[in-house]
């Protein structure tokens, strides 16, 4: 198990490094950030002086080597727009994204898992058709359109909820609904499919033949044995949610990591973009590592494979 953990941590470090490297070169294709921050009537010598001060006059390999050296120490430079440490600025926005992401995750699991189980155990019923129809609709509706419609009806027309920003519980309602609608739909459909496959297994039929209560058959024998694909998808969705709900945070003016990343890309604020990618990559890969370890509890066969 120790060798497995070391291997996965090494893979995590490699993924983060490759992500940062790709973003480092891609953001430099978007244009010269110096021209974005200087006035139009500035003289050429002042432009060169400003570029030299930021290190953009150096050859690209030199810039990359300097970036790697700083990234190893957690130093991604100073934000070009805010004149503050880029990583510290990103970490200040991370709690807002975590609050929104965790709340949306709770809503997602509270909706998706029960709907998927009941749809599977009542296959062909009205509940099954309605639940899966809602799941298909949730996957089909674009998140940005749903967010705008919610703002129009519940904020502009009815005045029940705030249009955006962060504050009390009312500020969480619409962003969480937008985030949960798509992810809950996917998890509900996968839960139904996985539970249906497990219900046909012999050990489930044997448990029912013994006269066990239906909730014991579902909870103890069915759900746990059908949980691996659900956990896999849930881990991927969790990484996406906690990594930054970019569209949702932008629509609802949520002061989180996703909105900060969009603003940094628009402003060509390279240090902030790289720091944001670093935090998102680490979050995503660590969640996937936790999911891999959870496999061992759900299926003992995976523990034996790891040990081998």
LUMGU-402611 format. One record per residue (C-alpha): residue number from 1; residue in three letters; y, z negated, x negated. Coordinates in pm, 1 decimal, decimal comma. Layout:
BEGIN
+-----+------+----------+----------+----------+
|  nr | rest |    north |       up |     east |
+-----+------+----------+----------+----------+
| NUM |  Ala |        Y |        Z |        X |
...
+-----+------+----------+----------+----------+
REM end
This chain:
BEGIN
+-----+------+----------+----------+----------+
|  nr | rest |    north |       up |     east |
+-----+------+----------+----------+----------+
|   1 |  Unk |      0,0 |      0,0 |      0,0 |
|   2 |  Unk |    238,0 |    -77,9 |   -287,5 |
|   3 |  Unk |    183,4 |    266,4 |   -437,7 |
|   4 |  Unk |    247,5 |    421,4 |    -97,1 |
|   5 |  Unk |    575,0 |    231,3 |    -56,7 |
|   6 |  Unk |    692,3 |    330,8 |   -404,6 |
|   7 |  Unk |    604,3 |    691,9 |   -332,8 |
|   8 |  Unk |    794,2 |    690,9 |     -3,4 |
|   9 |  Unk |   1097,4 |    524,6 |   -163,3 |
|  10 |  Unk |   1095,0 |    789,7 |   -436,8 |
|  11 |  Unk |   1082,2 |   1059,2 |   -169,2 |
|  12 |  Unk |   1372,5 |    889,9 |      8,8 |
|  13 |  Unk |   1582,0 |    895,4 |   -307,4 |
|  14 |  Unk |   1494,8 |   1263,0 |   -363,0 |
|  15 |  Unk |   1592,5 |   1355,7 |     -6,3 |
|  16 |  Unk |   1926,9 |   1178,1 |    -38,9 |
|  17 |  Unk |   1994,8 |   1344,0 |   -375,0 |
|  18 |  Unk |   1911,9 |   1693,7 |   -246,9 |
|  19 |  Unk |   2123,2 |   1640,2 |     65,2 |
|  20 |  Unk |   2423,7 |   1536,7 |   -140,7 |
|  21 |  Unk |   2374,5 |   1826,8 |   -380,2 |
|  22 |  Unk |   2358,9 |   2079,9 |    -96,6 |
|  23 |  Unk |   2670,7 |   1939,1 |     69,7 |
|  24 |  Unk |   2857,3 |   1923,4 |   -263,9 |
|  25 |  Unk |   2824,4 |   2298,2 |   -312,6 |
|  26 |  Unk |   2861,8 |   2395,7 |     53,4 |
|  27 |  Unk |   3188,4 |   2213,3 |    113,6 |
|  28 |  Unk |   3346,2 |   2391,7 |   -180,8 |
|  29 |  Unk |   3285,4 |   2723,4 |     -5,8 |
|  30 |  Unk |   3519,1 |   2620,3 |    277,5 |
|  31 |  Unk |   3838,5 |   2666,3 |     73,2 |
|  32 |  Unk |   4074,2 |   2487,9 |   -157,9 |
|  33 |  Unk |   4155,0 |   2137,2 |    -26,0 |
|  34 |  Unk |   4467,9 |   2119,1 |   -242,0 |
|  35 |  Unk |   4645,8 |   2385,3 |    -34,3 |
|  36 |  Unk |   4569,6 |   2188,6 |    282,5 |
|  37 |  Unk |   4758,1 |   1877,5 |    175,6 |
|  38 |  Unk |   5057,8 |   2030,1 |     -2,5 |
|  39 |  Unk |   5364,2 |   2178,9 |    172,7 |
|  40 |  Unk |   5395,2 |   2555,7 |    201,0 |
|  41 |  Unk |   5706,4 |   2578,2 |    -19,2 |
|  42 |  Unk |   5562,8 |   2388,0 |   -316,5 |
|  43 |  Unk |   5584,8 |   2554,8 |   -656,4 |
|  44 |  Unk |   5277,9 |   2686,9 |   -838,2 |
|  45 |  Unk |   5311,7 |   2442,8 |  -1127,3 |
|  46 |  Unk |   5304,1 |   2149,7 |   -884,8 |
|  47 |  Unk |   4991,8 |   2290,3 |   -721,0 |
|  48 |  Unk |   4819,4 |   2314,5 |  -1059,5 |
|  49 |  Unk |   4929,9 |   1963,0 |  -1150,5 |
|  50 |  Unk |   4792,0 |   1822,7 |   -824,7 |
|  51 |  Unk |   4467,7 |   2015,4 |   -867,9 |
|  52 |  Unk |   4435,3 |   1890,2 |  -1223,9 |
|  53 |  Unk |   4490,4 |   1530,7 |  -1109,6 |
|  54 |  Unk |   4206,2 |   1564,0 |   -854,8 |
|  55 |  Unk |   3974,8 |   1729,7 |  -1107,5 |
|  56 |  Unk |   3943,6 |   2060,6 |   -921,5 |
|  57 |  Unk |   4050,5 |   2260,7 |  -1227,1 |
|  58 |  Unk |   3734,3 |   2162,3 |  -1413,0 |
|  59 |  Unk |   3435,2 |   2398,6 |  -1408,4 |
|  60 |  Unk |   3195,3 |   2345,5 |  -1120,5 |
|  61 |  Unk |   2913,1 |   2207,9 |  -1341,3 |
|  62 |  Unk |   3156,1 |   1948,6 |  -1480,1 |
|  63 |  Unk |   3262,8 |   1850,8 |  -1128,0 |
|  64 |  Unk |   2898,3 |   1822,1 |  -1024,0 |
|  65 |  Unk |   2807,2 |   1606,9 |  -1324,2 |
|  66 |  Unk |   3101,9 |   1378,4 |  -1251,2 |
|  67 |  Unk |   2998,2 |   1358,7 |   -886,1 |
|  68 |  Unk |   2635,9 |   1267,7 |   -969,7 |
|  69 |  Unk |   2749,8 |   1003,7 |  -1216,9 |
|  70 |  Unk |   2973,1 |    845,2 |   -955,3 |
|  71 |  Unk |   2722,3 |    875,2 |   -670,3 |
|  72 |  Unk |   2462,9 |    678,0 |   -867,6 |
|  73 |  Unk |   2712,7 |    391,0 |   -879,6 |
|  74 |  Unk |   2814,6 |    435,2 |   -514,2 |
|  75 |  Unk |   3147,8 |    585,8 |   -616,4 |
|  76 |  Unk |   3229,2 |    902,7 |   -420,1 |
|  77 |  Unk |   3594,4 |    903,5 |   -510,1 |
|  78 |  Unk |   3909,0 |    844,6 |   -310,6 |
|  79 |  Unk |   3973,1 |   1000,8 |     28,7 |
|  80 |  Unk |   4221,4 |   1284,7 |     -6,6 |
|  81 |  Unk |   4375,9 |   1203,1 |    330,5 |
|  82 |  Unk |   4365,4 |    823,7 |    355,1 |
|  83 |  Unk |   4401,1 |    744,6 |    -16,7 |
|  84 |  Unk |   4123,5 |    486,8 |      6,7 |
|  85 |  Unk |   3773,8 |    450,8 |   -133,6 |
|  86 |  Unk |   3562,6 |    705,4 |     55,5 |
|  87 |  Unk |   3243,1 |    499,5 |     80,6 |
|  88 |  Unk |   3429,2 |    190,8 |    200,7 |
|  89 |  Unk |   3605,7 |    400,1 |    464,8 |
|  90 |  Unk |   3270,7 |    535,6 |    587,9 |
|  91 |  Unk |   3111,1 |    190,8 |    596,8 |
|  92 |  Unk |   3402,6 |     60,2 |    802,9 |
|  93 |  Unk |   3327,0 |    323,4 |   1068,9 |
|  94 |  Unk |   2950,7 |    265,6 |   1061,8 |
|  95 |  Unk |   2943,3 |    -48,4 |   1287,1 |
|  96 |  Unk |   3104,1 |    143,5 |   1575,6 |
|  97 |  Unk |   2836,2 |    412,5 |   1547,7 |
|  98 |  Unk |   2561,8 |    149,8 |   1528,6 |
|  99 |  Unk |   2691,6 |    -22,7 |   1840,6 |
| 100 |  Unk |   2695,4 |    302,8 |   2033,7 |
| 101 |  Unk |   2362,4 |    421,6 |   1893,1 |
| 102 |  Unk |   2171,1 |     98,5 |   1955,9 |
| 103 |  Unk |   2304,3 |     74,0 |   2312,9 |
| 104 |  Unk |   2210,3 |    436,4 |   2379,9 |
| 105 |  Unk |   1864,5 |    376,2 |   2228,9 |
| 106 |  Unk |   1800,9 |     79,7 |   2457,8 |
| 107 |  Unk |   1903,2 |    289,2 |   2757,2 |
| 108 |  Unk |   1685,5 |    576,9 |   2634,3 |
| 109 |  Unk |   1369,6 |    369,7 |   2595,7 |
| 110 |  Unk |   1426,0 |    174,1 |   2918,6 |
| 111 |  Unk |   1443,7 |    503,7 |   3108,5 |
| 112 |  Unk |   1208,1 |    734,1 |   2920,8 |
| 113 |  Unk |    897,0 |    520,6 |   2864,6 |
| 114 |  Unk |    857,1 |    393,9 |   3226,3 |
| 115 |  Unk |    930,9 |    738,2 |   3372,1 |
| 116 |  Unk |    677,5 |    901,8 |   3140,3 |
| 117 |  Unk |    407,3 |    644,3 |   3218,0 |
| 118 |  Unk |    456,0 |    652,1 |   3594,7 |
| 119 |  Unk |    465,8 |   1031,8 |   3595,3 |
| 120 |  Unk |    135,8 |   1042,3 |   3405,3 |
| 121 |  Unk |    -41,9 |    782,8 |   3619,5 |
| 122 |  Unk |     88,0 |    948,3 |   3939,1 |
| 123 |  Unk |     37,0 |   1307,8 |   3836,0 |
| 124 |  Unk |    126,8 |   1555,0 |   4107,6 |
| 125 |  Unk |    318,2 |   1300,5 |   4315,0 |
| 126 |  Unk |    677,6 |   1327,1 |   4429,0 |
| 127 |  Unk |    780,0 |   1081,0 |   4156,6 |
| 128 |  Unk |    617,2 |   1304,5 |   3896,0 |
| 129 |  Unk |    803,8 |   1614,5 |   4013,8 |
| 130 |  Unk |   1136,3 |   1435,2 |   4041,9 |
| 131 |  Unk |   1100,6 |   1256,1 |   3706,6 |
| 132 |  Unk |    998,2 |   1564,9 |   3511,1 |
| 133 |  Unk |   1256,3 |   1775,4 |   3691,7 |
| 134 |  Unk |   1524,5 |   1530,8 |   3583,0 |
| 135 |  Unk |   1383,6 |   1541,7 |   3227,9 |
| 136 |  Unk |   1406,8 |   1921,8 |   3215,6 |
| 137 |  Unk |   1760,7 |   1903,3 |   3352,0 |
| 138 |  Unk |   1854,4 |   1643,2 |   3092,0 |
| 139 |  Unk |   1739,5 |   1872,1 |   2811,7 |
| 140 |  Unk |   1909,6 |   2177,3 |   2959,4 |
| 141 |  Unk |   2259,8 |   2033,5 |   3012,5 |
| 142 |  Unk |   2477,3 |   2054,0 |   2697,1 |
| 143 |  Unk |   2603,3 |   1714,6 |   2587,3 |
| 144 |  Unk |   2965,3 |   1825,7 |   2549,2 |
| 145 |  Unk |   2971,9 |   1970,3 |   2904,4 |
| 146 |  Unk |   2817,0 |   1655,7 |   3051,7 |
| 147 |  Unk |   3068,8 |   1440,4 |   2866,1 |
| 148 |  Unk |   3363,1 |   1643,3 |   2994,7 |
| 149 |  Unk |   3231,0 |   1634,3 |   3351,6 |
| 150 |  Unk |   3184,6 |   1256,9 |   3336,8 |
| 151 |  Unk |   3539,9 |   1213,9 |   3210,4 |
| 152 |  Unk |   3673,0 |   1439,2 |   3485,8 |
| 153 |  Unk |   3494,4 |   1266,4 |   3774,3 |
| 154 |  Unk |   3476,8 |    902,0 |   3668,4 |
| 155 |  Unk |   3799,4 |    877,1 |   3469,7 |
| 156 |  Unk |   4042,0 |   1138,6 |   3597,3 |
| 157 |  Unk |   3943,0 |   1163,4 |   3964,0 |
| 158 |  Unk |   3804,7 |    816,7 |   4040,5 |
| 159 |  Unk |   3966,5 |    609,4 |   3766,8 |
| 160 |  Unk |   3659,3 |    387,8 |   3730,9 |
| 161 |  Unk |   3602,8 |    425,1 |   3356,7 |
| 162 |  Unk |   3826,6 |    473,7 |   3050,8 |
| 163 |  Unk |   3845,9 |    826,2 |   2912,6 |
| 164 |  Unk |   3762,3 |    720,8 |   2558,9 |
| 165 |  Unk |   3807,1 |    479,3 |   2274,6 |
| 166 |  Unk |   3622,1 |    157,3 |   2202,9 |
| 167 |  Unk |   3664,4 |   -173,6 |   2381,9 |
| 168 |  Unk |   3476,6 |   -355,2 |   2654,9 |
| 169 |  Unk |   3145,3 |   -265,9 |   2822,9 |
| 170 |  Unk |   3312,6 |      0,7 |   3038,0 |
| 171 |  Unk |   3383,6 |    206,8 |   2725,2 |
| 172 |  Unk |   3010,1 |    229,3 |   2649,3 |
| 173 |  Unk |   2898,9 |    370,1 |   2985,2 |
| 174 |  Unk |   2980,0 |    739,4 |   2958,1 |
| 175 |  Unk |   2905,7 |    787,0 |   2584,3 |
| 176 |  Unk |   2570,2 |    611,5 |   2623,2 |
| 177 |  Unk |   2478,2 |    820,7 |   2928,7 |
| 178 |  Unk |   2560,4 |   1140,9 |   2740,3 |
| 179 |  Unk |   2357,0 |   1037,8 |   2437,5 |
| 180 |  Unk |   2062,8 |    902,2 |   2636,1 |
| 181 |  Unk |   2035,3 |   1198,0 |   2875,6 |
| 182 |  Unk |   1898,4 |   1440,9 |   2619,0 |
| 183 |  Unk |   1687,8 |   1203,4 |   2410,9 |
| 184 |  Unk |   1542,0 |   1021,7 |   2712,8 |
| 185 |  Unk |   1438,5 |   1355,4 |   2861,6 |
| 186 |  Unk |   1243,3 |   1453,3 |   2549,5 |
| 187 |  Unk |   1075,5 |   1115,6 |   2510,1 |
| 188 |  Unk |    985,1 |   1098,8 |   2881,9 |
| 189 |  Unk |    813,1 |   1438,2 |   2871,3 |
| 190 |  Unk |    624,6 |   1354,2 |   2553,0 |
| 191 |  Unk |    522,6 |   1013,3 |   2692,9 |
| 192 |  Unk |    380,5 |   1176,6 |   3005,3 |
| 193 |  Unk |    186,5 |   1434,5 |   2802,8 |
| 194 |  Unk |     51,1 |   1178,8 |   2555,9 |
| 195 |  Unk |    -52,5 |    929,8 |   2825,6 |
| 196 |  Unk |   -224,0 |   1206,5 |   3026,2 |
| 197 |  Unk |   -432,6 |   1300,6 |   2721,4 |
| 198 |  Unk |   -531,5 |    937,7 |   2662,0 |
| 199 |  Unk |   -624,2 |    872,0 |   3025,9 |
| 200 |  Unk |   -913,7 |   1117,1 |   2989,5 |
| 201 |  Unk |  -1065,7 |    933,8 |   2692,4 |
| 202 |  Unk |  -1400,5 |    759,9 |   2736,7 |
| 203 |  Unk |  -1275,9 |    413,9 |   2643,7 |
| 204 |  Unk |  -1018,1 |    431,4 |   2923,1 |
| 205 |  Unk |  -1282,8 |    535,0 |   3173,4 |
| 206 |  Unk |  -1504,6 |    251,7 |   3048,0 |
| 207 |  Unk |  -1222,9 |     -0,9 |   3087,8 |
| 208 |  Unk |  -1169,5 |    110,9 |   3446,1 |
| 209 |  Unk |  -1542,3 |     98,7 |   3513,3 |
| 210 |  Unk |  -1542,2 |   -265,1 |   3403,6 |
| 211 |  Unk |  -1297,8 |   -339,6 |   3682,6 |
| 212 |  Unk |   -997,9 |   -420,8 |   3464,2 |
| 213 |  Unk |   -661,0 |   -426,0 |   3634,9 |
| 214 |  Unk |   -470,6 |   -100,3 |   3611,5 |
| 215 |  Unk |   -178,3 |   -255,8 |   3422,4 |
| 216 |  Unk |   -422,7 |   -384,1 |   3156,9 |
| 217 |  Unk |   -583,0 |    -40,9 |   3126,3 |
| 218 |  Unk |   -244,1 |    123,7 |   3084,4 |
| 219 |  Unk |    -76,7 |   -139,3 |   2866,7 |
| 220 |  Unk |   -364,6 |   -236,5 |   2636,9 |
| 221 |  Unk |   -591,1 |     67,2 |   2618,4 |
| 222 |  Unk |   -376,3 |    367,2 |   2704,7 |
| 223 |  Unk |    -20,7 |    314,8 |   2587,3 |
| 224 |  Unk |    -98,2 |    186,4 |   2238,2 |
| 225 |  Unk |   -343,0 |    467,6 |   2167,1 |
| 226 |  Unk |    -97,3 |    730,8 |   2286,7 |
| 227 |  Unk |    200,3 |    582,0 |   2105,9 |
| 228 |  Unk |    186,6 |    767,3 |   1771,9 |
| 229 |  Unk |    350,0 |   1094,1 |   1888,8 |
| 230 |  Unk |    597,2 |    889,8 |   2093,9 |
| 231 |  Unk |    687,3 |    675,9 |   1791,4 |
| 232 |  Unk |    724,6 |    989,0 |   1577,8 |
| 233 |  Unk |    971,6 |   1147,6 |   1816,4 |
| 234 |  Unk |   1148,8 |    816,8 |   1878,8 |
| 235 |  Unk |   1197,5 |    772,3 |   1504,3 |
| 236 |  Unk |   1350,6 |   1117,2 |   1471,0 |
| 237 |  Unk |   1580,7 |   1055,7 |   1767,5 |
| 238 |  Unk |   1680,8 |    715,9 |   1631,5 |
| 239 |  Unk |   1778,1 |    871,9 |   1299,7 |
| 240 |  Unk |   1991,6 |   1130,7 |   1475,8 |
| 241 |  Unk |   2161,2 |    872,4 |   1695,6 |
| 242 |  Unk |   2235,6 |    623,0 |   1420,6 |
| 243 |  Unk |   2318,3 |    898,6 |   1175,6 |
| 244 |  Unk |   2624,2 |    990,5 |   1378,7 |
| 245 |  Unk |   2662,0 |   1119,6 |   1732,1 |
| 246 |  Unk |   2917,0 |   1377,0 |   1624,3 |
| 247 |  Unk |   2985,5 |   1557,3 |   1952,9 |
| 248 |  Unk |   2983,6 |   1246,1 |   2168,8 |
| 249 |  Unk |   3211,8 |   1049,9 |   1938,3 |
| 250 |  Unk |   3453,2 |   1342,1 |   1925,3 |
| 251 |  Unk |   3466,4 |   1388,5 |   2303,3 |
| 252 |  Unk |   3517,3 |   1020,7 |   2379,0 |
| 253 |  Unk |   3744,5 |    950,6 |   2077,6 |
| 254 |  Unk |   3492,1 |    695,5 |   1955,3 |
| 255 |  Unk |   3605,3 |    564,9 |   1614,4 |
| 256 |  Unk |   3264,5 |    599,0 |   1452,4 |
| 257 |  Unk |   3101,5 |    776,3 |   1162,6 |
| 258 |  Unk |   3043,6 |   1102,9 |   1349,5 |
| 259 |  Unk |   3407,3 |   1149,5 |   1443,3 |
| 260 |  Unk |   3519,7 |   1056,9 |   1092,9 |
| 261 |  Unk |   3285,0 |   1320,5 |    948,0 |
| 262 |  Unk |   3423,5 |   1591,1 |   1177,2 |
| 263 |  Unk |   3780,1 |   1501,7 |   1082,0 |
| 264 |  Unk |   3687,6 |   1500,8 |    712,4 |
| 265 |  Unk |   3532,0 |   1847,6 |    742,7 |
| 266 |  Unk |   3839,3 |   1981,3 |    921,5 |
| 267 |  Unk |   4065,5 |   1833,3 |    654,0 |
| 268 |  Unk |   3832,9 |   1934,3 |    367,9 |
| 269 |  Unk |   3824,9 |   1572,2 |    261,4 |
| 270 |  Unk |   3529,6 |   1620,4 |     27,6 |
| 271 |  Unk |   3482,3 |   1258,6 |    -88,2 |
| 272 |  Unk |   3458,1 |   1132,7 |    270,0 |
| 273 |  Unk |   3215,6 |   1411,0 |    365,4 |
| 274 |  Unk |   2988,3 |   1329,3 |     72,1 |
| 275 |  Unk |   3001,9 |    954,5 |    140,8 |
| 276 |  Unk |   2919,9 |   1017,4 |    507,8 |
| 277 |  Unk |   2624,2 |   1239,8 |    417,2 |
| 278 |  Unk |   2500,2 |    970,3 |    180,1 |
| 279 |  Unk |   2508,1 |    700,9 |    450,6 |
| 280 |  Unk |   2351,6 |    930,2 |    712,9 |
| 281 |  Unk |   2074,8 |   1043,7 |    474,9 |
| 282 |  Unk |   1986,0 |    689,1 |    373,1 |
| 283 |  Unk |   1981,3 |    575,6 |    737,5 |
| 284 |  Unk |   1766,1 |    866,6 |    848,4 |
| 285 |  Unk |   1510,1 |    839,8 |    568,4 |
| 286 |  Unk |   1476,5 |    461,0 |    596,8 |
| 287 |  Unk |   1409,8 |    492,3 |    970,2 |
| 288 |  Unk |   1140,2 |    750,7 |    898,6 |
| 289 |  Unk |    989,4 |    513,7 |    641,5 |
| 290 |  Unk |    978,4 |    237,9 |    903,9 |
| 291 |  Unk |    806,9 |    477,5 |   1144,7 |
| 292 |  Unk |    543,4 |    562,8 |    883,1 |
| 293 |  Unk |    472,1 |    192,9 |    830,7 |
| 294 |  Unk |    448,9 |    142,0 |   1206,0 |
| 295 |  Unk |    166,2 |    397,1 |   1216,2 |
| 296 |  Unk |    -54,2 |    148,5 |   1031,8 |
| 297 |  Unk |    -15,6 |   -107,2 |   1309,5 |
| 298 |  Unk |    -75,5 |    146,3 |   1586,8 |
| 299 |  Unk |   -372,6 |    319,3 |   1421,9 |
| 300 |  Unk |   -578,4 |    125,5 |   1161,1 |
| 301 |  Unk |   -719,9 |    454,7 |   1034,2 |
| 302 |  Unk |   -384,1 |    536,1 |    877,2 |
| 303 |  Unk |   -398,5 |    210,1 |    681,4 |
| 304 |  Unk |   -730,8 |    313,0 |    534,0 |
| 305 |  Unk |   -590,8 |    654,5 |    442,9 |
| 306 |  Unk |   -294,7 |    491,8 |    267,6 |
| 307 |  Unk |   -524,6 |    253,9 |     81,8 |
| 308 |  Unk |   -736,5 |    544,3 |    -39,0 |
+-----+------+----------+----------+----------+
REM end
